[in-house]
Amino acid sequence: MAPATTAPALRARLRWLSTRLRAVRAFSFPLSVLPVIVSTAAMGPMARPRHDVLLASALAVLLLHAAGNLLNDYFDFRSGVDSKVDDDHGRPGRLLVRGEMTPPQVLHEAVACLILAAPAAGYLLARCGPGLLWFGGAALAGLYAYTGPPLRLKYRALGEPLIFLVFGPLLVTGAAYAQAGRWSWTALLLSVPVGMLTTGVLLGNNIRDLDEDCAAGVKTLACKLGLKAARLVYAFCVLAPALAVAGLVAAGVLGTAALLCLVALVPGWCLVRQALRTARTPQIDARTAQCAALFLVMLWLGMAIA
């Protein structure tokens, strides 16, 4: 009797886990964790990082990212922005629309992520000093202000600049500060291509949701620019980071081995070409996140070799 009663319970737990992973958009986590690792490589020899600080930074950033994704879906749903559409099945971050989770559940999950991030954040403050509060506090405020009242910056065509700031300069320079205890201009320069990649993921998502957002009265950057111009900006965000790294190598800021990240141009170009030619690119946000993750992994590898 035990196996018969255990199997349904196991399937229920697996369904619960699958739902939560989709709710937090786990496919996007490399965009927050990998920049922490890259910024650590920028601060000194890879043989001597502060491993405890690296681990705490990655954990805190991942949980804050998850909380931000949940809050985004919660406020989009409560604002009436997200509604059921014909091609809704399989799209990430749509569990409230499909009734797979309730608004209180999503809000509770977001609060739980913030609570779980508190010990890691406290450890970082104890190890790295109160200066880290400027980076963490600004990033947390930005993640809330993206769709949270009263600012709701996503609805004012300011979502992309905000995400660039949070996942670029704030994340990369903050992680570098935690690792070295000082400001780093190298980390700031490196944050530009990193932030552009995350902005490309967001813009791809908003291009896919263009008709739905415009119908709901939401003025995302894609709605403001129009489909054609938004696609061109998306292409720039996906491809220009490689040029930015090449520029940093030419300027002597990064070693030549950092050019390994150019490998990501191949899938990036294929994705951009498809996005420019077709009306809607399936799972464009997840596929852009995969290209960005490849870019960051190869960039870290090149910096480690250097």
N, C-alpha and C positions, 0 to 999 in steps of 0.2 A: 504493500500500500504506500510506502514512503516515496518510492520513485514517482508513482502516479500523481501524488499530491505535490511533490517538489517541482515537477516540470512546469505546470502552469505558473507557479510562483516565480520560477526562474525566468520564464518568458515575460511575465509582468515587470520584473525588475529590469530586464534588458530593454523593454519598451520604454520604461521610465527613463533609463539612462540615455537611450537614443533621442527621446524627446528633449531632454535637457541639453544634450550636445547640440542639437539643431537650434534650440532656443538661444543659446549663447553664441551661435555661429562659430563653432570651434574651428572651422576651416580658416578663419581670419586670425587665429592666435599667433601664427608665425610672424605676422606683421607687427606684433608688439614684443614678442620674445626675442626674435632674431636681431632687431636693432639694439637691444641691450647687449647681446653678445658681440655685435659688430663694434659698438662704442667701447666695449671693454678692450677689444683688440687694438683700438686706436690709441689707447692710453698707455701702452707699454708692451714689453715682451710678453708673448703669450704664455711663457713658462711661469710667470709670476703674477697672475691675477689674484685679486682677493676673492677666493672662491665663495666664501660665505656671503659677501656682499653681492656677488653676481647671482647667486641662487635666490637670495631674498629679493633682489631687484626684479628678476624674471618672474618670480611668484607674485609679487605685488602688482606688477604691470599686467600680468595675465588676468588676475582677478578683477582689476579695475576695468580692463578691456571688456571682460564678460559682463560686468555690471552696466557698462555703458551701452553695450548691445541690447541688453534686456530693457533698459530704460528707454532706449530709442523705440523699440517695438511697443512698449507700454504707452508712451505718449503719442506715437503715431496712431495707435488704435483708439485711444481716448479722444484724440482730436478729430477722428473721422477720416483721417488721411488714408489709412489702409482699409480696403474693402475687397470683397471676393471678386475675382476676375476669372475669365475662362481658362487662362493658362497658369492658374495659381498653384496647381499641384507640383510639389517638389521644390518650390521656391523657398529659399532660406528666410528665416525671420518672419514667417507668416502663420505661426501657430495660433495666435489669437484669432485671426481671420477664419481659420479652418476649425476653430473650436477645440483644438488639441490641448490648450491651456486656457485658464481664465485670467483676467487682468490682475486679481489679487495674487494668484500664483506667480505670475511674472514679476510683479513688484516685490514679493517676498523673496524670490530667487535673487533679485538684484541687491536687496538689502543684505541677504546672506553672503553674497560675494564680497560686499564692502566690509562686512564684519570679519570674514575670513582673511581679508587683505590687511586688517589692522595689525596683527602681530608682526607680519613681515615689514610693514611700514614703520612700526615702532622700533624694530630691531635696526633698521636702516638709520633712523634718526639717532639712535643711541651710538651707532658705530661711526656715522658720517657727519653728525652735527646738525643743528637746526637749519642751516642754509638749504638743506634738501627740501624743506617745507615749501619754499618758493616754487620749485619745480612740481612737486606732487600736488600742492594745493591748486596751482593754476591748471594742471592737467585734469584734476577731478572736477573743477568748476567748468572746464570746457566740455567734458563728456556729458555733464548735466545740461549745460546751456544749449547743446546741439538741438535737442527737441523739447527740453524742459521749460516750463513757464518761469518767468515772463518773457525771456529773450527769444526762445525758439529759433535759433539762428539758421537752422536748416530751412525753415519756411521763408527766410528773407534772403535766400541765395548766398548765405554766408557759411553754409555747412562745409564746403570744400576748403576755403581758407582756414576755418577753424580746425578741421581734421589735419590739414597740413601742419599747422602750428603744434597741435598736441602730439601727433605721431612722428613729427620731424624734429624741430628744434627742442621742444620741451622734453621729449622722451630721450633723444640721443644725448643731448648735453646734460640732462639730469642723470642718466645712467653713468656718463663719464665723470660727472662730479662725485657721484657716490663711490666710484672706483678709485679716483685719484685725490678727491678732496679739494679740487680746484677747478676753475673755469678752463675750458679748452676750446680754442678757436678751431682746431682741427675737427673736433666733434661737431661744432656748429656748421662748418663747411660740409661735413659728411652728412649732416641731418637734411640737407636740401634734397639730394636724390632719394633718401629714405622717405622723407615726407611726401615727395611726388608720387612714389609708388603707391602709398596708402590712399592718396587723393585719387589716383587712377581707379582703384578698386571702388571707392565711393561713387565716383562719377559714372563708372560703368553701371553700377546699381541704379543710379538716378536716371540714366539714359533708358534703361530697361523699363523703369517705372514712370517714364515721362508722361504718357497719356493719363495715367491714373492720378499722378500728382497734380497736373494742370487742371484736371476735372474737379479735384478737391480744393482748388484754389491755393495750392501750395506753390510758392515761387522758388523752386530749387534753381541752382545754377543752370541745369539743363533746360528748365522751362524758360529762363531768362534768355539764354543764348539761342535756343532752338536746336533741333536735332542735328543739323549739319555742322554747325559751329561746335556744339558739345562733343560730337565725335572727333573733331580735330583736336580739341583740348584733351580729350581722353588719349588720343594717339600720342600727343606730346608728353603726357604724364607717364605713359608706359615706356616710351622709347628714349626720352631725354635724360633719364637718370644715367644711362650708359655713357652718354656724351659728357655729363657732369663729372663722372668718375674719371673719364679719360682726361678731362681738363685738370682735375686734381693731380693725376699722375704726371701730366706735362708740366705742372707748376711745382712738382717735387713734394707735394703734400703727402701723397701716397706712393708706395713702391710700385714698380712695373707689374708685379704679380697681381695687383688688384684688378688688372684688366681681365682676369678670369671671369669677372661678372658679365663680360660681353657675350658669354655663352647664352645668357638669358634673352639676348636679342632675337634669337631664332624663334622660340615659341611666342615671344612678345610680338614680333612682326606678323606672324601668322594670325594671332588673335586680333591685332589691330586691323589687318587687311579684311578679315571677316566682319569686324565691327563696322568698317567703313562701307562695306558692300551690301550687307543684309539689313533688313528692317529691325530685327531683334536678334541678338546673339544669345543663345541659351546659356544660362548659368555664367554670365559674363563676369559677375563679381567673384565667384569662386575660382574661375579660370584665371582671372587677373591676379588674384591672391596667390595662386600657384606659381605664376611667372615671377611675381615679386619675391616669393620665398626662394625660388631658384637663384634670383639675382643676389639676394642677401647672403645665402649660403656660399655662393661662389666668391662674393666680395670678402666675406670673413676668411675663407680658405686662402685667398690671395694675400690678405693682410697677415695671416698666420705664417705663410711661406716667407713673406718679406721680413 
